[in-house]
Amino acid sequence: MSGFEHYERELTSLDDEIRRYALICGVDLATPHEVAACLAEPHADWPEDKARESLRGLLLLRFKLEAEMLAEGTSPWPLLSAAHERSV
């Protein structure tokens, strides 16, 4: 999926989009049950809620990128990392 040198840029881009969609959807990323609700199986009315559907997809993509980074020996920063926010 990614080259080792591109992880930081890809993770930063994903985090920016996740934060944007979380704000649109009113999801507090610091609240585990709200994130879990987004990751649960889509509800019947979600096709009408494109922003929430996008947020779910972005969160799943981030988890896949994290797994890839860990497999290559790179540690991803947490989604709500203060160090990352300083670099944005």
C-alpha positions as CSV (number, residue, x, y, z in Angstrom):
1,M,0.0,0.0,0.0
2,S,2.6,2.5,1.1
3,G,6.3,3.2,0.9
4,F,8.0,3.5,4.3
5,E,8.8,7.2,3.6
6,H,5.2,8.0,2.9
7,Y,3.6,6.8,6.1
8,E,3.9,10.1,7.9
9,R,2.2,12.0,5.1
10,E,-0.5,9.4,4.6
11,L,-1.3,9.2,8.3
12,T,-1.4,13.0,8.6
13,S,-3.7,13.3,5.7
14,L,-6.0,10.5,7.1
15,D,-6.1,12.1,10.5
16,D,-7.0,15.5,9.0
17,E,-9.9,13.9,7.1
18,I,-11.0,11.9,10.1
19,R,-11.1,15.0,12.3
20,R,-13.0,16.9,9.6
21,Y,-15.7,14.2,9.3
22,A,-15.9,13.7,13.0
23,L,-16.6,17.4,13.5
24,I,-19.3,17.2,10.7
25,C,-20.9,14.1,12.4
26,G,-20.6,15.4,15.9
27,V,-18.4,12.4,16.9
28,D,-16.0,13.0,19.8
29,L,-12.9,11.0,18.8
30,A,-11.8,11.0,22.5
31,T,-14.9,9.1,23.5
32,P,-14.4,5.4,22.8
33,H,-18.1,4.5,22.6
34,E,-18.7,7.1,19.9
35,V,-15.8,5.8,17.8
36,A,-17.0,2.2,18.3
37,A,-20.5,3.3,17.2
38,C,-19.0,4.6,14.0
39,L,-17.1,1.3,13.4
40,A,-20.1,-0.9,14.1
41,E,-22.0,-2.4,11.2
42,P,-23.6,0.3,9.1
43,H,-27.2,1.1,9.9
44,A,-30.0,1.0,7.3
45,D,-30.1,4.8,7.2
46,W,-26.4,5.3,6.8
47,P,-26.5,5.5,3.0
48,E,-28.4,8.7,3.6
49,D,-25.6,9.9,5.9
50,K,-22.6,10.1,3.6
51,A,-20.5,11.9,6.2
52,R,-20.8,9.2,8.8
53,E,-20.3,6.5,6.2
54,S,-17.1,8.4,5.1
55,L,-15.9,8.7,8.7
56,R,-16.3,4.9,9.2
57,G,-14.3,4.2,6.1
58,L,-11.6,6.6,7.0
59,L,-11.3,5.0,10.5
60,L,-11.0,1.6,9.0
61,L,-8.4,2.7,6.5
62,R,-6.4,4.3,9.4
63,F,-6.4,1.0,11.3
64,K,-5.2,-0.8,8.2
65,L,-2.4,1.7,7.8
66,E,-1.5,1.4,11.5
67,A,-1.3,-2.4,11.1
68,E,1.0,-2.0,8.0
69,M,3.2,0.4,9.8
70,L,3.5,-1.9,12.8
71,A,4.3,-4.9,10.6
72,E,7.2,-2.9,9.1
73,G,8.5,-1.8,12.5
74,T,7.2,1.8,12.5
75,S,5.0,3.0,15.3
76,P,2.0,5.2,14.3
77,W,1.1,8.1,16.6
78,P,-2.3,8.0,18.3
79,L,-5.2,9.6,16.4
80,L,-5.4,12.3,19.1
81,S,-1.6,12.8,19.4
82,A,-0.5,16.2,20.6
83,A,2.8,15.8,18.8
84,H,1.0,15.3,15.5
85,E,-1.2,18.3,16.1
86,R,1.9,20.5,16.4
87,S,3.1,19.3,13.1
88,V,-0.1,20.0,11.2
